Amino acid sequence: MNTDTLAGAATDFGGKAKEALGTATGDTSLKREGVADQLGGTVQKTVGQAKDVVEENIRPLVDYVRQFSKERPFTAAAVAGVLGIALINTLRGK
């Protein structure tokens, strides 16, 4: 869990409190502000969760590629060259 997830949860909770207070006092402006805060908190939590997924799944792959490149530099260069040529041909439409 990262800071975005925690901050989003806090914003969401604060928005729920504002919405409840706005409903209790009849203040529609405060109620709308609370709903907007909840939406912002949900978005921020989702961003934090996405960061966690990337960190957990992509980081090991990047570490593996780095280790492979250190152990087999010529093979890594050849693979990179082939991928580069394939990318160029794809972009050119061949």
Jmol script that loads the backbone (N, CA, C; Angstrom):
load data "model"
ATOM      1  N   MET A   1       0.860  -1.171   0.000  1.00  0.00           N
ATOM      2  CA  MET A   1       0.000   0.000   0.000  1.00  0.00           C
ATOM      3  C   MET A   1       0.904   1.231   0.000  1.00  0.00           C
ATOM      4  N   ASN A   2       0.624   2.164  -0.902  1.00  0.00           N
ATOM      5  CA  ASN A   2       1.466   3.351  -0.997  1.00  0.00           C
ATOM      6  C   ASN A   2       0.716   4.593  -0.503  1.00  0.00           C
ATOM      7  N   THR A   3       1.368   5.740  -0.580  1.00  0.00           N
ATOM      8  CA  THR A   3       0.781   6.972  -0.045  1.00  0.00           C
ATOM      9  C   THR A   3      -0.461   7.403  -0.811  1.00  0.00           C
ATOM     10  N   ASP A   4      -0.514   7.122  -2.121  1.00  0.00           N
ATOM     11  CA  ASP A   4      -1.706   7.489  -2.894  1.00  0.00           C
ATOM     12  C   ASP A   4      -2.930   6.721  -2.403  1.00  0.00           C
ATOM     13  N   THR A   5      -2.745   5.452  -2.126  1.00  0.00           N
ATOM     14  CA  THR A   5      -3.858   4.631  -1.638  1.00  0.00           C
ATOM     15  C   THR A   5      -4.338   5.146  -0.287  1.00  0.00           C
ATOM     16  N   LEU A   6      -3.403   5.453   0.594  1.00  0.00           N
ATOM     17  CA  LEU A   6      -3.774   5.947   1.930  1.00  0.00           C
ATOM     18  C   LEU A   6      -4.419   7.327   1.864  1.00  0.00           C
ATOM     19  N   ALA A   7      -3.843   8.218   1.070  1.00  0.00           N
ATOM     20  CA  ALA A   7      -4.406   9.561   0.951  1.00  0.00           C
ATOM     21  C   ALA A   7      -5.788   9.511   0.307  1.00  0.00           C
ATOM     22  N   GLY A   8      -5.956   8.639  -0.676  1.00  0.00           N
ATOM     23  CA  GLY A   8      -7.261   8.493  -1.318  1.00  0.00           C
ATOM     24  C   GLY A   8      -8.306   7.987  -0.343  1.00  0.00           C
ATOM     25  N   ALA A   9      -7.934   7.035   0.499  1.00  0.00           N
ATOM     26  CA  ALA A   9      -8.868   6.514   1.501  1.00  0.00           C
ATOM     27  C   ALA A   9      -9.248   7.608   2.499  1.00  0.00           C
ATOM     28  N   ALA A  10      -8.271   8.423   2.882  1.00  0.00           N
ATOM     29  CA  ALA A  10      -8.549   9.518   3.814  1.00  0.00           C
ATOM     30  C   ALA A  10      -9.468  10.560   3.182  1.00  0.00           C
ATOM     31  N   THR A  11      -9.227  10.895   1.921  1.00  0.00           N
ATOM     32  CA  THR A  11     -10.073  11.860   1.218  1.00  0.00           C
ATOM     33  C   THR A  11     -11.484  11.320   1.061  1.00  0.00           C
ATOM     34  N   ASP A  12     -11.598  10.045   0.735  1.00  0.00           N
ATOM     35  CA  ASP A  12     -12.896   9.403   0.601  1.00  0.00           C
ATOM     36  C   ASP A  12     -13.660   9.443   1.925  1.00  0.00           C
ATOM     37  N   PHE A  13     -12.982   9.130   3.008  1.00  0.00           N
ATOM     38  CA  PHE A  13     -13.608   9.157   4.329  1.00  0.00           C
ATOM     39  C   PHE A  13     -14.054  10.571   4.688  1.00  0.00           C
ATOM     40  N   GLY A  14     -13.185  11.558   4.430  1.00  0.00           N
ATOM     41  CA  GLY A  14     -13.549  12.949   4.703  1.00  0.00           C
ATOM     42  C   GLY A  14     -14.743  13.396   3.879  1.00  0.00           C
ATOM     43  N   GLY A  15     -14.796  12.934   2.624  1.00  0.00           N
ATOM     44  CA  GLY A  15     -15.937  13.260   1.771  1.00  0.00           C
ATOM     45  C   GLY A  15     -17.233  12.668   2.292  1.00  0.00           C
ATOM     46  N   LYS A  16     -17.162  11.445   2.810  1.00  0.00           N
ATOM     47  CA  LYS A  16     -18.361  10.821   3.388  1.00  0.00           C
ATOM     48  C   LYS A  16     -18.834  11.602   4.611  1.00  0.00           C
ATOM     49  N   ALA A  17     -17.870  12.071   5.408  1.00  0.00           N
ATOM     50  CA  ALA A  17     -18.224  12.858   6.587  1.00  0.00           C
ATOM     51  C   ALA A  17     -18.864  14.183   6.178  1.00  0.00           C
ATOM     52  N   LYS A  18     -18.310  14.842   5.166  1.00  0.00           N
ATOM     53  CA  LYS A  18     -18.885  16.108   4.687  1.00  0.00           C
ATOM     54  C   LYS A  18     -20.290  15.888   4.136  1.00  0.00           C
ATOM     55  N   GLU A  19     -20.445  14.815   3.370  1.00  0.00           N
ATOM     56  CA  GLU A  19     -21.764  14.534   2.802  1.00  0.00           C
ATOM     57  C   GLU A  19     -22.788  14.291   3.913  1.00  0.00           C
ATOM     58  N   ALA A  20     -22.403  13.523   4.930  1.00  0.00           N
ATOM     59  CA  ALA A  20     -23.311  13.247   6.040  1.00  0.00           C
ATOM     60  C   ALA A  20     -23.647  14.528   6.803  1.00  0.00           C
ATOM     61  N   LEU A  21     -22.655  15.366   7.036  1.00  0.00           N
ATOM     62  CA  LEU A  21     -22.884  16.627   7.738  1.00  0.00           C
ATOM     63  C   LEU A  21     -23.773  17.549   6.910  1.00  0.00           C
ATOM     64  N   GLY A  22     -23.514  17.594   5.596  1.00  0.00           N
ATOM     65  CA  GLY A  22     -24.345  18.412   4.713  1.00  0.00           C
ATOM     66  C   GLY A  22     -25.783  17.931   4.690  1.00  0.00           C
ATOM     67  N   THR A  23     -25.979  16.625   4.700  1.00  0.00           N
ATOM     68  CA  THR A  23     -27.324  16.058   4.720  1.00  0.00           C
ATOM     69  C   THR A  23     -28.015  16.383   6.041  1.00  0.00           C
ATOM     70  N   ALA A  24     -27.278  16.260   7.152  1.00  0.00           N
ATOM     71  CA  ALA A  24     -27.855  16.507   8.471  1.00  0.00           C
ATOM     72  C   ALA A  24     -28.245  17.967   8.672  1.00  0.00           C
ATOM     73  N   THR A  25     -27.426  18.874   8.112  1.00  0.00           N
ATOM     74  CA  THR A  25     -27.699  20.300   8.312  1.00  0.00           C
ATOM     75  C   THR A  25     -28.510  20.904   7.179  1.00  0.00           C
ATOM     76  N   GLY A  26     -28.725  20.148   6.121  1.00  0.00           N
ATOM     77  CA  GLY A  26     -29.476  20.674   4.981  1.00  0.00           C
ATOM     78  C   GLY A  26     -28.633  21.569   4.081  1.00  0.00           C
ATOM     79  N   ASP A  27     -27.320  21.511   4.224  1.00  0.00           N
ATOM     80  CA  ASP A  27     -26.400  22.324   3.421  1.00  0.00           C
ATOM     81  C   ASP A  27     -26.045  21.551   2.145  1.00  0.00           C
ATOM     82  N   THR A  28     -26.716  21.893   1.042  1.00  0.00           N
ATOM     83  CA  THR A  28     -26.493  21.161  -0.207  1.00  0.00           C
ATOM     84  C   THR A  28     -25.100  21.399  -0.771  1.00  0.00           C
ATOM     85  N   SER A  29     -24.537  22.556  -0.530  1.00  0.00           N
ATOM     86  CA  SER A  29     -23.188  22.850  -1.007  1.00  0.00           C
ATOM     87  C   SER A  29     -22.170  21.929  -0.330  1.00  0.00           C
ATOM     88  N   LEU A  30     -22.289  21.765   0.968  1.00  0.00           N
ATOM     89  CA  LEU A  30     -21.379  20.894   1.707  1.00  0.00           C
ATOM     90  C   LEU A  30     -21.574  19.433   1.282  1.00  0.00           C
ATOM     91  N   LYS A  31     -22.822  19.071   1.038  1.00  0.00           N
ATOM     92  CA  LYS A  31     -23.117  17.708   0.604  1.00  0.00           C
ATOM     93  C   LYS A  31     -22.475  17.419  -0.752  1.00  0.00           C
ATOM     94  N   ARG A  32     -22.599  18.364  -1.695  1.00  0.00           N
ATOM     95  CA  ARG A  32     -21.983  18.189  -3.020  1.00  0.00           C
ATOM     96  C   ARG A  32     -20.465  18.154  -2.925  1.00  0.00           C
ATOM     97  N   GLU A  33     -19.919  18.988  -2.056  1.00  0.00           N
ATOM     98  CA  GLU A  33     -18.466  18.995  -1.852  1.00  0.00           C
ATOM     99  C   GLU A  33     -18.003  17.639  -1.310  1.00  0.00           C
ATOM    100  N   GLY A  34     -18.786  17.053  -0.432  1.00  0.00           N
ATOM    101  CA  GLY A  34     -18.460  15.739   0.104  1.00  0.00           C
ATOM    102  C   GLY A  34     -18.490  14.665  -0.967  1.00  0.00           C
ATOM    103  N   VAL A  35     -19.480  14.724  -1.846  1.00  0.00           N
ATOM    104  CA  VAL A  35     -19.561  13.749  -2.941  1.00  0.00           C
ATOM    105  C   VAL A  35     -18.362  13.913  -3.875  1.00  0.00           C
ATOM    106  N   ALA A  36     -17.988  15.155  -4.156  1.00  0.00           N
ATOM    107  CA  ALA A  36     -16.830  15.413  -5.016  1.00  0.00           C
ATOM    108  C   ALA A  36     -15.550  14.899  -4.364  1.00  0.00           C
ATOM    109  N   ASP A  37     -15.417  15.090  -3.059  1.00  0.00           N
ATOM    110  CA  ASP A  37     -14.247  14.579  -2.344  1.00  0.00           C
ATOM    111  C   ASP A  37     -14.198  13.054  -2.402  1.00  0.00           C
ATOM    112  N   GLN A  38     -15.351  12.416  -2.284  1.00  0.00           N
ATOM    113  CA  GLN A  38     -15.400  10.958  -2.367  1.00  0.00           C
ATOM    114  C   GLN A  38     -14.926  10.477  -3.739  1.00  0.00           C
ATOM    115  N   LEU A  39     -15.362  11.169  -4.778  1.00  0.00           N
ATOM    116  CA  LEU A  39     -14.939  10.808  -6.136  1.00  0.00           C
ATOM    117  C   LEU A  39     -13.427  10.977  -6.289  1.00  0.00           C
ATOM    118  N   GLY A  40     -12.912  12.093  -5.813  1.00  0.00           N
ATOM    119  CA  GLY A  40     -11.465  12.327  -5.869  1.00  0.00           C
ATOM    120  C   GLY A  40     -10.689  11.292  -5.072  1.00  0.00           C
ATOM    121  N   GLY A  41     -11.208  10.921  -3.910  1.00  0.00           N
ATOM    122  CA  GLY A  41     -10.552   9.906  -3.101  1.00  0.00           C
ATOM    123  C   GLY A  41     -10.553   8.548  -3.771  1.00  0.00           C
ATOM    124  N   THR A  42     -11.662   8.217  -4.425  1.00  0.00           N
ATOM    125  CA  THR A  42     -11.751   6.941  -5.137  1.00  0.00           C
ATOM    126  C   THR A  42     -10.751   6.888  -6.282  1.00  0.00           C
ATOM    127  N   VAL A  43     -10.645   7.983  -7.021  1.00  0.00           N
ATOM    128  CA  VAL A  43      -9.684   8.046  -8.127  1.00  0.00           C
ATOM    129  C   VAL A  43      -8.260   7.900  -7.591  1.00  0.00           C
ATOM    130  N   GLN A  44      -7.956   8.599  -6.518  1.00  0.00           N
ATOM    131  CA  GLN A  44      -6.608   8.536  -5.954  1.00  0.00           C
ATOM    132  C   GLN A  44      -6.296   7.134  -5.422  1.00  0.00           C
ATOM    133  N   LYS A  45      -7.274   6.475  -4.797  1.00  0.00           N
ATOM    134  CA  LYS A  45      -7.068   5.097  -4.341  1.00  0.00           C
ATOM    135  C   LYS A  45      -6.798   4.174  -5.524  1.00  0.00           C
ATOM    136  N   THR A  46      -7.533   4.376  -6.613  1.00  0.00           N
ATOM    137  CA  THR A  46      -7.350   3.544  -7.801  1.00  0.00           C
ATOM    138  C   THR A  46      -5.966   3.741  -8.397  1.00  0.00           C
ATOM    139  N   VAL A  47      -5.499   4.969  -8.435  1.00  0.00           N
ATOM    140  CA  VAL A  47      -4.146   5.249  -8.925  1.00  0.00           C
ATOM    141  C   VAL A  47      -3.119   4.547  -8.038  1.00  0.00           C
ATOM    142  N   GLY A  48      -3.310   4.625  -6.746  1.00  0.00           N
ATOM    143  CA  GLY A  48      -2.397   3.961  -5.818  1.00  0.00           C
ATOM    144  C   GLY A  48      -2.388   2.449  -6.002  1.00  0.00           C
ATOM    145  N   GLN A  49      -3.557   1.879  -6.219  1.00  0.00           N
ATOM    146  CA  GLN A  49      -3.636   0.435  -6.445  1.00  0.00           C
ATOM    147  C   GLN A  49      -2.953   0.057  -7.755  1.00  0.00           C
ATOM    148  N   ALA A  50      -3.114   0.890  -8.786  1.00  0.00           N
ATOM    149  CA  ALA A  50      -2.452   0.622 -10.069  1.00  0.00           C
ATOM    150  C   ALA A  50      -0.935   0.676  -9.905  1.00  0.00           C
ATOM    151  N   LYS A  51      -0.450   1.636  -9.132  1.00  0.00           N
ATOM    152  CA  LYS A  51       0.990   1.716  -8.869  1.00  0.00           C
ATOM    153  C   LYS A  51       1.485   0.458  -8.169  1.00  0.00           C
ATOM    154  N   ASP A  52       0.690  -0.035  -7.220  1.00  0.00           N
ATOM    155  CA  ASP A  52       1.075  -1.260  -6.514  1.00  0.00           C
ATOM    156  C   ASP A  52       1.156  -2.445  -7.466  1.00  0.00           C
ATOM    157  N   VAL A  53       0.190  -2.553  -8.360  1.00  0.00           N
ATOM    158  CA  VAL A  53       0.186  -3.664  -9.324  1.00  0.00           C
ATOM    159  C   VAL A  53       1.405  -3.590 -10.230  1.00  0.00           C
ATOM    160  N   VAL A  54       1.717  -2.392 -10.716  1.00  0.00           N
ATOM    161  CA  VAL A  54       2.890  -2.230 -11.578  1.00  0.00           C
ATOM    162  C   VAL A  54       4.155  -2.583 -10.806  1.00  0.00           C
ATOM    163  N   GLU A  55       4.251  -2.103  -9.592  1.00  0.00           N
ATOM    164  CA  GLU A  55       5.438  -2.368  -8.773  1.00  0.00           C
ATOM    165  C   GLU A  55       5.611  -3.861  -8.515  1.00  0.00           C
ATOM    166  N   GLU A  56       4.515  -4.556  -8.247  1.00  0.00           N
ATOM    167  CA  GLU A  56       4.598  -5.979  -7.931  1.00  0.00           C
ATOM    168  C   GLU A  56       4.855  -6.849  -9.163  1.00  0.00           C
ATOM    169  N   ASN A  57       4.359  -6.434 -10.326  1.00  0.00           N
ATOM    170  CA  ASN A  57       4.434  -7.289 -11.510  1.00  0.00           C
ATOM    171  C   ASN A  57       5.503  -6.885 -12.513  1.00  0.00           C
ATOM    172  N   ILE A  58       5.722  -5.612 -12.686  1.00  0.00           N
ATOM    173  CA  ILE A  58       6.680  -5.143 -13.689  1.00  0.00           C
ATOM    174  C   ILE A  58       8.094  -5.098 -13.122  1.00  0.00           C
ATOM    175  N   ARG A  59       8.239  -4.711 -11.871  1.00  0.00           N
ATOM    176  CA  ARG A  59       9.568  -4.586 -11.266  1.00  0.00           C
ATOM    177  C   ARG A  59      10.381  -5.881 -11.363  1.00  0.00           C
ATOM    178  N   PRO A  60       9.809  -7.066 -11.057  1.00  0.00           N
ATOM    179  CA  PRO A  60      10.600  -8.292 -11.194  1.00  0.00           C
ATOM    180  C   PRO A  60      11.046  -8.554 -12.634  1.00  0.00           C
ATOM    181  N   LEU A  61      10.210  -8.211 -13.591  1.00  0.00           N
ATOM    182  CA  LEU A  61      10.572  -8.386 -15.000  1.00  0.00           C
ATOM    183  C   LEU A  61      11.743  -7.481 -15.374  1.00  0.00           C
ATOM    184  N   VAL A  62      11.695  -6.243 -14.948  1.00  0.00           N
ATOM    185  CA  VAL A  62      12.784  -5.307 -15.229  1.00  0.00           C
ATOM    186  C   VAL A  62      14.079  -5.790 -14.569  1.00  0.00           C
ATOM    187  N   ASP A  63      13.972  -6.267 -13.336  1.00  0.00           N
ATOM    188  CA  ASP A  63      15.159  -6.790 -12.650  1.00  0.00           C
ATOM    189  C   ASP A  63      15.732  -7.997 -13.379  1.00  0.00           C
ATOM    190  N   TYR A  64      14.866  -8.863 -13.898  1.00  0.00           N
ATOM    191  CA  TYR A  64      15.318 -10.032 -14.650  1.00  0.00           C
ATOM    192  C   TYR A  64      16.048  -9.607 -15.924  1.00  0.00           C
ATOM    193  N   VAL A  65      15.492  -8.634 -16.634  1.00  0.00           N
ATOM    194  CA  VAL A  65      16.126  -8.163 -17.871  1.00  0.00           C
ATOM    195  C   VAL A  65      17.485  -7.543 -17.567  1.00  0.00           C
ATOM    196  N   ARG A  66      17.586  -6.782 -16.501  1.00  0.00           N
ATOM    197  CA  ARG A  66      18.880  -6.196 -16.123  1.00  0.00           C
ATOM    198  C   ARG A  66      19.912  -7.278 -15.812  1.00  0.00           C
ATOM    199  N   GLN A  67      19.509  -8.276 -15.066  1.00  0.00           N
ATOM    200  CA  GLN A  67      20.414  -9.365 -14.704  1.00  0.00           C
ATOM    201  C   GLN A  67      20.834 -10.134 -15.957  1.00  0.00           C
ATOM    202  N   PHE A  68      19.885 -10.408 -16.850  1.00  0.00           N
ATOM    203  CA  PHE A  68      20.185 -11.102 -18.096  1.00  0.00           C
ATOM    204  C   PHE A  68      21.186 -10.303 -18.925  1.00  0.00           C
ATOM    205  N   SER A  69      21.000  -8.982 -18.976  1.00  0.00           N
ATOM    206  CA  SER A  69      21.898  -8.127 -19.756  1.00  0.00           C
ATOM    207  C   SER A  69      23.314  -8.125 -19.184  1.00  0.00           C
ATOM    208  N   LYS A  70      23.421  -8.198 -17.867  1.00  0.00           N
ATOM    209  CA  LYS A  70      24.744  -8.240 -17.239  1.00  0.00           C
ATOM    210  C   LYS A  70      25.437  -9.572 -17.498  1.00  0.00           C
ATOM    211  N   GLU A  71      24.655 -10.659 -17.439  1.00  0.00           N
ATOM    212  CA  GLU A  71      25.240 -11.986 -17.610  1.00  0.00           C
ATOM    213  C   GLU A  71      25.549 -12.310 -19.071  1.00  0.00           C
ATOM    214  N   ARG A  72      24.713 -11.837 -19.995  1.00  0.00           N
ATOM    215  CA  ARG A  72      24.865 -12.151 -21.422  1.00  0.00           C
ATOM    216  C   ARG A  72      24.719 -10.880 -22.260  1.00  0.00           C
ATOM    217  N   PRO A  73      25.714 -10.012 -22.230  1.00  0.00           N
ATOM    218  CA  PRO A  73      25.570  -8.722 -22.920  1.00  0.00           C
ATOM    219  C   PRO A  73      25.407  -8.848 -24.434  1.00  0.00           C
ATOM    220  N   PHE A  74      26.104  -9.787 -25.063  1.00  0.00           N
ATOM    221  CA  PHE A  74      26.002  -9.906 -26.520  1.00  0.00           C
ATOM    222  C   PHE A  74      24.644 -10.459 -26.935  1.00  0.00           C
ATOM    223  N   THR A  75      24.144 -11.418 -26.190  1.00  0.00           N
ATOM    224  CA  THR A  75      22.814 -11.960 -26.476  1.00  0.00           C
ATOM    225  C   THR A  75      21.752 -10.878 -26.278  1.00  0.00           C
ATOM    226  N   ALA A  76      21.892 -10.096 -25.220  1.00  0.00           N
ATOM    227  CA  ALA A  76      20.935  -9.022 -24.953  1.00  0.00           C
ATOM    228  C   ALA A  76      20.972  -7.980 -26.073  1.00  0.00           C
ATOM    229  N   ALA A  77      22.167  -7.661 -26.563  1.00  0.00           N
ATOM    230  CA  ALA A  77      22.285  -6.702 -27.659  1.00  0.00           C
ATOM    231  C   ALA A  77      21.642  -7.246 -28.932  1.00  0.00           C
ATOM    232  N   ALA A  78      21.832  -8.541 -29.197  1.00  0.00           N
ATOM    233  CA  ALA A  78      21.229  -9.148 -30.382  1.00  0.00           C
ATOM    234  C   ALA A  78      19.705  -9.142 -30.289  1.00  0.00           C
ATOM    235  N   VAL A  79      19.176  -9.481 -29.129  1.00  0.00           N
ATOM    236  CA  VAL A  79      17.723  -9.466 -28.934  1.00  0.00           C
ATOM    237  C   VAL A  79      17.185  -8.041 -29.098  1.00  0.00           C
ATOM    238  N   ALA A  80      17.880  -7.077 -28.535  1.00  0.00           N
ATOM    239  CA  ALA A  80      17.446  -5.685 -28.663  1.00  0.00           C
ATOM    240  C   ALA A  80      17.471  -5.242 -30.120  1.00  0.00           C
ATOM    241  N   GLY A  81      18.476  -5.669 -30.863  1.00  0.00           N
ATOM    242  CA  GLY A  81      18.539  -5.323 -32.283  1.00  0.00           C
ATOM    243  C   GLY A  81      17.392  -5.916 -33.072  1.00  0.00           C
ATOM    244  N   VAL A  82      17.094  -7.183 -32.822  1.00  0.00           N
ATOM    245  CA  VAL A  82      15.983  -7.830 -33.517  1.00  0.00           C
ATOM    246  C   VAL A  82      14.663  -7.149 -33.179  1.00  0.00           C
ATOM    247  N   LEU A  83      14.461  -6.834 -31.901  1.00  0.00           N
ATOM    248  CA  LEU A  83      13.233  -6.131 -31.505  1.00  0.00           C
ATOM    249  C   LEU A  83      13.152  -4.742 -32.132  1.00  0.00           C
ATOM    250  N   GLY A  84      14.295  -4.073 -32.238  1.00  0.00           N
ATOM    251  CA  GLY A  84      14.321  -2.760 -32.879  1.00  0.00           C
ATOM    252  C   GLY A  84      13.952  -2.833 -34.347  1.00  0.00           C
ATOM    253  N   ILE A  85      14.500  -3.809 -35.048  1.00  0.00           N
ATOM    254  CA  ILE A  85      14.159  -3.982 -36.462  1.00  0.00           C
ATOM    255  C   ILE A  85      12.683  -4.324 -36.623  1.00  0.00           C
ATOM    256  N   ALA A  86      12.168  -5.195 -35.756  1.00  0.00           N
ATOM    257  CA  ALA A  86      10.746  -5.549 -35.831  1.00  0.00           C
ATOM    258  C   ALA A  86       9.871  -4.328 -35.577  1.00  0.00           C
ATOM    259  N   LEU A  87      10.254  -3.480 -34.630  1.00  0.00           N
ATOM    260  CA  LEU A  87       9.501  -2.266 -34.343  1.00  0.00           C
ATOM    261  C   LEU A  87       9.532  -1.311 -35.530  1.00  0.00           C
ATOM    262  N   ILE A  88      10.689  -1.128 -36.124  1.00  0.00           N
ATOM    263  CA  ILE A  88      10.806  -0.247 -37.278  1.00  0.00           C
ATOM    264  C   ILE A  88       9.942  -0.755 -38.433  1.00  0.00           C
ATOM    265  N   ASN A  89      10.006  -2.065 -38.693  1.00  0.00           N
ATOM    266  CA  ASN A  89       9.181  -2.623 -39.768  1.00  0.00           C
ATOM    267  C   ASN A  89       7.691  -2.494 -39.476  1.00  0.00           C
ATOM    268  N   THR A  90       7.325  -2.641 -38.236  1.00  0.00           N
ATOM    269  CA  THR A  90       5.911  -2.485 -37.858  1.00  0.00           C
ATOM    270  C   THR A  90       5.463  -1.048 -38.080  1.00  0.00           C
ATOM    271  N   LEU A  91       6.278  -0.100 -37.681  1.00  0.00           N
ATOM    272  CA  LEU A  91       5.929   1.311 -37.860  1.00  0.00           C
ATOM    273  C   LEU A  91       5.901   1.716 -39.332  1.00  0.00           C
ATOM    274  N   ARG A  92       6.720   1.066 -40.133  1.00  0.00           N
ATOM    275  CA  ARG A  92       6.740   1.360 -41.568  1.00  0.00           C
ATOM    276  C   ARG A  92       5.604   0.659 -42.308  1.00  0.00           C
ATOM    277  N   GLY A  93       4.960  -0.283 -41.644  1.00  0.00           N
ATOM    278  CA  GLY A  93       3.816  -0.965 -42.251  1.00  0.00           C
ATOM    279  C   GLY A  93       4.187  -2.206 -43.023  1.00  0.00           C
ATOM    280  N   LYS A  94       5.304  -2.821 -42.723  1.00  0.00           N
ATOM    281  CA  LYS A  94       5.715  -4.038 -43.445  1.00  0.00           C
ATOM    282  C   LYS A  94       5.463  -5.253 -42.606  1.00  0.00           C
TER     283      LYS A  94
END
end "model"
wireframe off; spacefill off
backbone 0.3
color backbone group
